[in-house]
Amino acid sequence: MRDVTMGRANLEEFAATLEELARENPKILVVTSDSRGSGKLVPFGQHLPEQIVEVGIAEQNLVGVAAGLSSTGKKVFAVSPACFLTARSLEQIKNDVAYSDFPVVLVGISAGVSYGALGSTHHSTHDVAVLRTIPNLDVVVPADNFETREAVKAAAVSERPLFLKFGKKAMANLPGTEAGFSIGKVRRVRSGQDLLLLATGETVWPAYLAAQSLEKQGIGTELLSVHSMKPLDREAILAGAGSRRAVITVEEHSLNGGLGEAVATLLLEAGIHIPCPGGHPRRGHPHRIPAGHLPGLRHHPGGTGWTGPCNF
């Protein structure tokens, strides 16, 4: 297996890829809510000033304007902090975008607990749960620069409404790029015969480190990056779960309504029972108002019980 190198923040990869695409396609527009700085879109605005629209701190207007521009044939990326985009603008996402079937790309930036010490008002650990319930809306959470780049390219040509979620940390360049990228399909990051580890977004990197640690203990761990939270790759998850001693999920999201619950429901409906003490281990944010987090401690695999309650 090749050595893992560090890349840049997925937000930076997003902005660079989007600018490349917009230079080739003048129909691509970006709408921001006083967020071009935090969205790494300052160079985009400088180089392509006719393709960016600023609405100010008005997230509901952001989504409405994006839907209106989309109705004229523009390919619109609406960029705003995830905590506000998926809360203040939820009605507009549901009605103006998804119900109206406009292929707007909603981009939630600084997601999860990326805002750290700013606290609960700026954390976004609810977004996937909320958006998974809205019909006609895909939800994609890239893990690294490769997935980010490919997700933006896919979003630019998608004819469906789509939500992209990004944090702020620099991400490792993970293995498993050979099979390419497709919305609705998992990416196999590493193979192993004992455990199935499912992670999404920025938690894939610490999950990879945990899998390496388990390997040294003689526990082979397969790691799948579940970048597509909706549609979920049911076939790959069920195939992996059916032959493993445990299934563990990891996410930077509330334990309610996220990856863990989606996988648990899938296994239940398929009649798959994993005889693991403690059931299906899920790792995410507990159901309480979170305190501020220091960015360096968000994904520390040594202190969050990544291996779950199973004994091997």
ZISUL-V450111 format. One record per residue. NEAR is the number of other C-alpha atoms within 12 Angstrom. D_LAST is the distance of its C-alpha to the last C-alpha in Angstrom with 2 decimals. Layout:
BEGIN
((NEAR:D_LAST) (NEAR:D_LAST))
END
This chain:
BEGIN
((10:25.08) (11:27.92) (10:27.91) (18:27.53) (15:30.76) (18:31.69) (22:33.99) (25:36.08) (34:35.59) (43:35.27) (44:38.37) (34:40.34) (35:39.22) (40:40.16) (35:43.61) (28:44.37) (30:43.41) (45:45.38) (34:48.42) (22:48.33) (29:48.31) (31:50.99) (20:53.29) (15:53.30) (19:53.49) (22:55.92) (23:54.77) (38:51.55) (40:52.07) (47:49.98) (45:50.55) (42:49.39) (37:49.65) (26:50.51) (33:47.26) (33:48.33) (23:47.51) (28:44.00) (39:43.49) (32:44.58) (38:47.54) (23:50.42) (22:51.00) (32:50.97) (28:53.68) (15:55.70) (16:55.61) (25:55.79) (22:57.59) (18:58.86) (31:55.37) (38:53.93) (30:54.88) (30:54.35) (24:54.54) (18:53.77) (22:51.43) (25:51.71) (36:48.49) (32:49.94) (31:52.84) (43:50.49) (49:48.92) (34:52.32) (36:54.00) (43:51.20) (37:51.60) (26:55.37) (31:55.22) (33:52.84) (19:55.41) (17:57.89) (18:55.71) (30:54.04) (39:50.38) (47:49.31) (51:46.36) (54:46.38) (54:44.64) (49:43.89) (44:41.27) (44:38.57) (37:38.91) (37:42.57) (45:42.56) (42:40.12) (29:41.68) (23:45.42) (35:45.82) (29:43.74) (23:46.87) (30:48.22) (46:44.96) (34:44.92) (22:48.64) (31:50.18) (41:47.44) (34:45.19) (20:47.75) (23:50.53) (26:48.41) (36:49.21) (39:46.77) (49:46.40) (48:43.44) (53:42.29) (52:40.64) (49:38.74) (47:38.62) (40:37.00) (43:34.41) (46:31.45) (44:32.08) (40:33.90) (32:36.95) (26:35.10) (19:37.46) (19:39.78) (21:37.48) (23:36.91) (25:40.18) (31:39.11) (36:35.42) (38:34.51) (42:31.25) (41:32.91) (46:34.34) (47:31.96) (27:31.79) (31:35.58) (37:36.41) (31:34.06) (23:36.35) (28:39.51) (22:40.58) (27:41.63) (37:39.66) (39:36.92) (43:34.37) (45:33.01) (52:30.91) (49:30.86) (55:28.18) (47:30.34) (39:33.88) (35:33.53) (50:32.44) (41:35.06) (36:37.83) (30:37.09) (40:36.68) (44:40.06) (31:41.69) (29:40.38) (37:41.47) (37:44.92) (26:45.62) (24:43.76) (23:46.05) (29:43.70) (42:43.18) (46:40.08) (51:38.25) (51:36.73) (52:34.65) (54:34.54) (47:33.46) (35:35.17) (35:32.81) (24:33.13) (33:30.36) (28:28.80) (30:29.90) (36:26.66) (30:26.33) (27:26.61) (24:30.30) (13:31.42) (14:31.13) (19:33.29) (31:33.16) (29:34.04) (35:34.10) (26:31.97) (27:29.52) (42:26.21) (39:25.88) (34:23.05) (39:22.41) (33:19.71) (27:17.93) (27:14.41) (24:12.90) (29:9.31) (38:10.09) (43:13.62) (54:14.90) (56:18.43) (46:20.74) (47:24.50) (49:27.29) (44:26.94) (45:23.25) (44:22.43) (42:23.14) (39:20.77) (44:18.07) (43:18.90) (28:18.55) (36:15.11) (37:14.11) (28:15.76) (19:13.95) (28:10.49) (22:12.24) (12:13.26) (14:9.79) (15:9.50) (26:7.90) (26:11.00) (37:12.22) (40:15.46) (45:17.64) (43:20.63) (50:23.48) (46:24.86) (44:28.28) (41:30.03) (45:29.22) (35:32.16) (31:32.49) (32:28.76) (29:27.58) (25:26.55) (18:26.45) (26:24.03) (40:21.60) (28:21.69) (20:21.39) (33:18.27) (38:16.62) (25:17.56) (22:15.47) (28:12.15) (30:8.99) (39:9.89) (47:13.12) (44:13.79) (43:17.45) (46:19.20) (50:22.95) (46:25.84) (43:27.21) (30:27.32) (28:24.46) (28:27.36) (29:28.52) (43:26.65) (50:23.98) (35:21.33) (28:23.86) (33:25.19) (40:21.91) (32:21.13) (22:24.68) (26:24.42) (27:21.39) (18:23.19) (13:26.41) (18:24.93) (13:23.37) (26:19.80) (23:17.27) (28:13.57) (20:11.98) (21:9.74) (16:10.45) (15:13.18) (23:14.20) (36:14.73) (34:14.04) (37:17.33) (38:18.50) (36:22.27) (32:25.23) (20:25.55) (15:28.62) (14:31.07) (17:33.78) (26:32.21) (19:33.76) (20:34.76) (22:32.12) (17:32.62) (21:31.93) (17:30.01) (18:27.43) (32:26.88) (34:23.86) (23:22.33) (26:18.64) (18:18.10) (14:19.50) (24:18.44) (21:14.73) (34:14.15) (38:10.36) (31:10.91) (20:9.88) (23:6.59) (16:3.82) (17:0.00))
END
